[in-house]
Amino acid sequence: MTRRLQISAAAVLVAVLVCASCATEERTPGAPIDGATGSAPGLGWTLTPSDAGIEGGQFRDPVQGSDTDSMHSGSISDGSTVVTLLGRLDGREFVDATLVGASIADGSVRWRTPADDIVGCGEEFVDGQVVCYRGNTGTTSEILTVDTESGESSTRDAAFPITSLTTADGHVYTSRAVREGARVAVFRGTADALDADWSVQFDSTASPDAPFASTMHTENGIGLFDDGRGVFAFDLDTGDNLWSRTVPDCARSGVASRDGAVRVARADCSDPTTIVGSEIIDTDGTVLAATDSVTLQQPTFDSPAESSPLLLGTGGYRPSNPDPVWTDESLVWAVPSDITGPAAAFLSTNGLAYAVTGSVALLRNTDTATESAIDLDTGTTLWSRESGAFAEVGALDGDVATLFGPEVLRGIDVRTGSTVWDIPVAALDDEGIDRQSWPMFDRVDSDSIDTDSIDTDSIYTRALSISLLRAR
């Protein structure tokens, strides 16, 4: 899954007022990358593990933590400093874990801070600090903060055992471990006082030994707490419960699209692993679309066009109309005949969509080894071809989507499937696929508020390199 900086309307207004009469600072264009084609961005700089002080190390995503090896690379940035996690692999353990802060301007390492046993960090800086936590399985947790300019760190005990921690718009959000007889609670505050702003409780019916771990998300302007049996949406400013799906209407896997609407999988309350349908719910609780189809479309990049039908199950739906505009029963994995039992039941619910890019859905069919795109207005296939290397969408600029993966970094026209630009990833590091974790592509707001522009800097983090990409 990719992340983007969340910028408040107030921040945009301040930036406009401050810079209304000032000239835009001139940037140095990116240098051409060997083997790149088309309008590919250039290279600002590349940082390797040895450059950052750990020979033979690998980069990982601070949000995923260092407690175990997440196999996901990544970083956090505010446009001035980029922070990543660096360490060595020892089986499934990630040892000698270190948070590393580097300058966005030139990639120079500013600081290194030990980060062993980190469960996770917030996706955004708060008051110039990275906020992380340790301990999510016992009775105590602690908060670690690191100053993004100096690397100075501080640790303090948390007031309660933490199960999840996120950061958004300058605030720290945490959830408390469920204890027998206690209600689930979510808090907003600071690193020093986790409940300084508010605390709310939800009527969760999940038990501490539930098959799904609880999760919390604060992306795209809405808070979501998912206990594996119910989904609770809350207002990020006040904590007010906006809507919920729980007994007798159990749901799980709540994920917000970029317009704030939330996809949920409806589940059997007696067995949350059994899917009975899905819904798309607006921020006020209005059901925009619903289906009894057990096919789940779970795009990792979900940026729908307001005017197009919503992709749900095996069809396209318009709000307030219970009937699909079009249907296509092939939008689900075909389960091979030699797979039966729970594995077959699981695969039979997997939809093919891995991205919704405006009025186009991108599909990947592992069974037929094909990738394709459909027009969400009509359900018709726009193009289809043999699958290439596995990739996800990291950004969308008009009709051009940036695809990224361990072996892929390219821009394609989503309506035609044609390649607009391509960068051979071996030009960034040449250690090969065997040593690569899942990478991350993220836009950086370095010179302007507009993070949706192709001219905006991007960070591409792999296991063996972290690179700043910039328009040439």
N, C-alpha and C positions, 0 to 999 in steps of 0.2 A: 503494500500500500504505500503513495507519495504524500509529502506534507507541503503546505504552503503557509507563508506568514499570514496571520490574521491581523488586518489593519482596521481600526475603528474609524467610523465616520468622522469623529472629532479629530483624529490624527490626520486624516486626509485634509480636513478644513484648515487645520493649523499649517500644514505643509503648503497649501495653496496660498494662504495669506502671507506666509513668510517669504515664499519664493515667487510671488506674483510679479515682482519687478526685478528679479535677479536673473542673470544668465545661467543656463544649464552648464554645470561643470563638464569640461571636455574630457572624455574617456579615451584611454589608449585602446585601439581595436585589438581583438584577439589575433594571435599569430596563426597562420595557416597550419593545419594538422596534416601530417603525411598521409596520403591516401584518401583524404576527405573529398567528397564530391558535392556538387550542387551548391546550395546556399548554406552549407554547414557552418555553424559557429566556429570561431577560432579558439585557440587556447590561451588563457590568461596565465595559468601556472598549474603545475602538478606537484603534489606532495606524496612521498612514499613513506612507508613505515620506518625505514632507516633514516630518512630525513628528519622524522619526528622522534628519533631516539631509541627505537626498538628494532634492531636487526632481526629479520625473520618474523616480524610481527604481522598482524592483520588488523584492518579497520573494521569496527562494528558500529551499530547504531546506538547512541547513548539512551534513546528512548526505550530500547529493548533490554538494556542493562548488561551487566557483566557476570551476574550470578551463575549463569550457564551460557554456553555459546548459542546465541540466537540464530546464527548463520545469516544475519541481515546486516549489511553495512549501511551507514547513514551518518547524518550530521544535523546540527542545529545552528541556525545563523540569524543574526539581526541586521545583516548588511555591512557590518564592520568587522565582526569576528565570527569565525566558523569553529564550532566545537565538535569534535568527534571522539570516539572511544578506540583505544589502541591496546593490543595485548598479544599474547601468544596462545596458540592452541595446544592443549594437553588432553587428547581424547575429546570428550564433550565439554571439558572445562576450558574456561577462558581465563588464563592466569596473567599475572603482572599487568592487570588492567589499569589503564591510565587515561584520564581525560586530557585531551590536547586542544589547546586554543591556538588558532592560526589567524593571521591577518587576511581579510578578504582582498586587500589591495594587492599583495604580492605573494601570499602563501607562506610568509615567514612564521616560524613557530614562536609564539609569545610566551607560552607557559605549558607546564605539565603538572598534573595533580593525580596522586594515587586514587584509584576508584575500584578497589576490590569489593566484591559482594554487593554491587549496586543492583537492585531489582529493576529499576527504571528511572528515567528522568522526564521532566516535562518537555513538551514539544516546542515551547517558546521560552525565551529568557524572561525573567521577572525582576524588575529593578536592577538590570545589569548583571543578573546572576543566573547560572544554571541551577535548577532545583531538582534534586534526586532523592531517592530513599532506599534504605536497607531494611530487610526484615519484613516478610509478609506471610510467614507460616506459623509464627509463635505468638507470644503475648505482648511483644514489644516491637517497635520500629524506631528508626531514627532518620532525621532529615540531614542531607548533605547539600550545602550550597557552595558554589564556586564563582568568584568574581570573574567576569568574562574578559576584563582588561588586564588584571594582574595575576589571575590564577589562585589568589588567596582563598583558602577553603575554610569552612566552619561546619561543625557537626553538633547537632542537638537532639535530645530525645523527643520523639513525637508523643503527643498526649494520649494516643491510642494506637493499637495495631492497625496498620494501613494495608488495604488490599489493592488499591489503585491510586495513582497520582497523575494528574494532568495539569497543564498550565495554559491559560488563554487570556489575552487582553490584560496582562499585568496581574493576574490573580492565580492562586494555587488552589486546585480542587482535589479533594481526597475522599476516599470512601473507607468506612470502618469495617473491620471483620465482623461477620455475623456470629453472634454468640447465642447459645441456646436461650430462647425466651426473649431475645432482644430484637429490635427492628433494625433493618438496614438504614444506615445514615450516610449522608453525603455532606461535605463541608466546603465552604469557600473562605479563604483568608490569605495569610502570608506564610512564609517559611517559618517564621517565629511563632505565629499564632494561627494554626490551621483553621480554626473556627472563628476568626476575628470578624468576618462579615455575616455569616449565617451558617446554620446547620438545619438539615431537613431529614425527615424519616419517611421511608416508604414501606408499604405493607407487603413486603416480600414474603412469599410462601415457600421459597427454596430453603432447603436444609443445609447445614454446614458441609455435609458430605455429598452435595449434589454433583451429578456427572459433569456439569459445566462450571468452570470458574467464572465468577462475576467479573464484569468489565465496565469501564466508564469511559465515555468519549465526550469531548467538548469542542469538536470541530464544527465548522460551518454554521456557527451561531446558535446552536442548540445543545443542551446537555442531555446525555443518555446514560442511564444505568441499566445494565442487563444482568440479571441474576441467573440466566439460563432457563428460567421458567416464565419470567415476566420482563417487560421492557417499560421503564419509567422515564418520561421526558420531563426535563425541568428547565426553568428559565435561568440563564447563566447569571443574570444580575440579581435576582431575588431568591432563587432557589424554589420558587413556586412550582408545584407539579402541574405541567401543562396538559398531560394526558398519560394514560398507562394502559398496558395490555397485560393482564394477569388473570388468575382464576376468576371466572370459568373460561375466559378467552385468553388462554396462555399464548405467549409469543417469545421469541428469542432472536438473536442475531440482528439487533437493531443497528442500522448504519445510515447516517445522514448523507444525502447527496449535496452538491454544492449550492443548491437553492434552499437547503434546510429541510426539505421533505425527507421522511425517514422510511426506509424499507424494513419491514419486519417479516419474519417467518412465523406463521401461525402453527402452533404445536399442540399435540395431544397432552392435556394436563397430567394424565396418568403416566405418560411416557414422553418426555420432552424431545426425545430423539426422533419421534414420529412426526413428520410434517403433514399438515392438513390443508395448507394454503399459504397465501402471502398477501400483504397489503402495502400500500404506500400512503403514509399519513402526513398531513400538513402540520405546521408548527402549532396550530390551534386545536389539533385533534381531529380535524375533518379528514375523513377517509377519501383520498383522491382516486384510488383504484383498489380493487380487491378481486381475488380469484381463489377458487377451490383447487386449482391445479397445484400439484405437489412439486412442480418444476420451480426451482429457485434461481432467479437471475440475480447474481451478486457481483456486479461490476466493481472492480477495484478503483476505477476512475469513473465517476458518475456526475456528468455535467450536462443535464438535458436541456434542450431548447424549450422555452416556455410555450411555444406554439405547437409543438409536436406531441403525439400520443406518448403516454408513459409505457415503458417496457415492463411487463409483469407477467410471470408465468410463461405462457406460450402465445402471448398476444400483445397488442397495443391498445391502451385504454385512454379515453379522455375523461377528465374529472366530471363527476355527476352523471356519467353514463355507465350503467353497470355492465353493458355489453361491450365486448372488444370491437374496435374498429377493424381489426384484422387478426387472424390467428395463423400460427405456423407450428404444428406439432413436432417439427424436427428441431426445435430450439432447445433440445436436451440431449445429453450424452446417450448414445446407444450402448446398453450394457452387454458386453460379450457373453455368449451363451455359457462359457465355462466359469463365470462368476455368479455365485448364488448367495443366499442368506443375507446377513446384515450389510455386507459389502455391496451387494447388488441393490439393496434398498437405498443405500447412501448414494450410489452413483446415479440411480434413476431420478434423483431430485436435482442433480447438477445442471443448471442451465449453461448455455454456450457463451453468453455475453461476458466479456471481460472488460468492456469499456462502453460508456454512453458518451458520445462526443457530439453534442448538439442534437441534430435530427438524424444521426447515424449511430447504429450500434455495431461494434466490432465483435466478431465471434471467433471462437477457436474450438475446433472439433478434433479432439485427440484420437477418437476412434477412426476417423477417415483421414487424419493427418492433413486437414485443410484449415485455412483461415479465410474469413469472408466478412462482408459488411451488408447490413440491411438498412433500407430507408424506413425510418420509424413512422413516417407519414402514411406509407402504403404497405409496408411489410415486404416489399420486393427486394430481391438480392441485387446489390449494386455491383459487386465483384466477388470472385472466389478464386483461390489458388492453393497450391500445395503449401503446407505450413513451412515456415522457416524456423529459425531458432526462437525459443520461447521468450516473450517480451510482454511488458505492460505499458500503459500510457502514463507519461509523467507530466505532460503539459499539452495544451491545445491553443493554437494560434489560428483563428479562423477555421479553415478546413484542414489545417496541417497539424497532425498529432505527433508528438515526440514519443517514439517507442524506445524503451530501454530494457536491458537484460544483461546477463553475464557475457553474452556474445553479441549484443545488439545495441547500437545507438544511432537512430536514424529518424528522419521526419518523413511521414507519408501523408498523401492526400487521402482523407478518409472516404471521400466520395468515389475516387477512382482506384485507390490502392497503389497508385504509382509512388515511387520513391522520389521525394523532393530533395533530400540531402542524406548523406551517410558518413559516419565516422568509424573507421576500423578501430575497435577497442584495443587491439594489440599495439596501436600507436601510443596508448596511454600507459599500459603495462603489458609485458609480453610473457607473463608466467603461465598463461593458458587457463582453460576452463576448470581444470581439476582443483585448483586452489582458490576458486572464486566463491564467495558467498553471494546472496542475492543483493544486487546493488540498489542505490537510490538516486533518483533524479529529482532535483528540487530547485524551483525558481528562487532567486535572491533579490530582494528589493534594495539594490545598492545605490542607485542614482535617481530613482523615481518611485512614485507610489504605485505605478501600474505594474503589477507582477504578472499580468497576462500578456505582456508584450514580448515578441521574439527578440527584441533588443535588450531585454533584461538579462543580467548575468544569471547563470545557472551553476549549480554544484552537482557534479556526478561523482558519487562515492562508490568505490569498489573495494574489495578486500585488500588489494595491493596498491591502490592509488586513490587520491582524492583530487579532483581537477576542477578548476574554474573555467567555464566556457563562456565566451563573450562574442557578440556579433563582430564580424570582420568589417 
